[in-house]
Structures are given as structure tokens and as C-alpha cells.
């Protein structure tokens, strides 16, 4: 019998973590960066720059997932 964690094998648990776990961490990072910009009184331009860099990183991660899905990797 294959060992399981919460009724899932290792591949299923990894897929779940990469899908929902990383998405949750991305959402948490948005709140952290927003709080950081607010407390640092970064202004409109600074806040835009901070969020732009964060969003570009998130888009890159999502693009990697989309490309893998369409290439059936």
C-alpha cells in the first residue's frame, strides 16, 4: 500500500501545494507589500513601483504554469 498524507499520495500533495499553497502565499505577499508601502509612506509613485515589481513576479509564476499546462508538461 502506498503511503499517504491526508489521503493523497506525494504527487497529489505536491500539486495541491503548488496550486493552492503558492496562490495563498501570493495573496499574503500583496497584503504585506501594501502594509509596507503604507507604513513607509511611499507615496503614489513608490507604491506603484513596489506593486509593479510584485505583480511582474506573480505574472511570471502564473505564465510558467500556463505554459506548462499548454505544453502538457
C-alpha positions, -999 to 999 in steps of 0.1 A, spaced: 0 0 0 13 34 -9 19 58 20 -5 88 21 -8 121 37 -44 133 43 -55 106 18 -32 119 -10 -1 105 -24 31 126 -28 23 138 -63 -12 148 -55 0 167 -23 27 185 -43 2 195 -70 -22 208 -44 6 227 -26 19 243 -58 -16 253 -69 -33 265 -37 -4 269 -13 16 292 -36 -16 312 -45 -23 318 -9 13 330 -3 9 353 -33 -22 368 -18 -4 372 15 25 390 -2 1 415 -17 -12 424 18 24 425 32 36 448 5 6 470 8 11 474 45 48 480 39 41 508 14 15 523 38 38 523 68 68 536 49 46 564 34 59 555 0 35 578 -19 18 570 -51 49 565 -72 67 544 -47 36 522 -40 31 518 -78 68 507 -82 66 483 -53 33 467 -66 46 467 -102 76 446 -93 55 422 -72 29 418 -99 55 412 -126 69 383 -104 34 369 -99 26 371 -136 59 353 -144 49 324 -120 14 322 -134 28 323 -170 50 294 -162 20 274 -150 0 283 -181 29 274 -205 34 240 -187 -4 233 -190 -5 240 -227 27 221 -234 14 192 -213 45 191 -191 
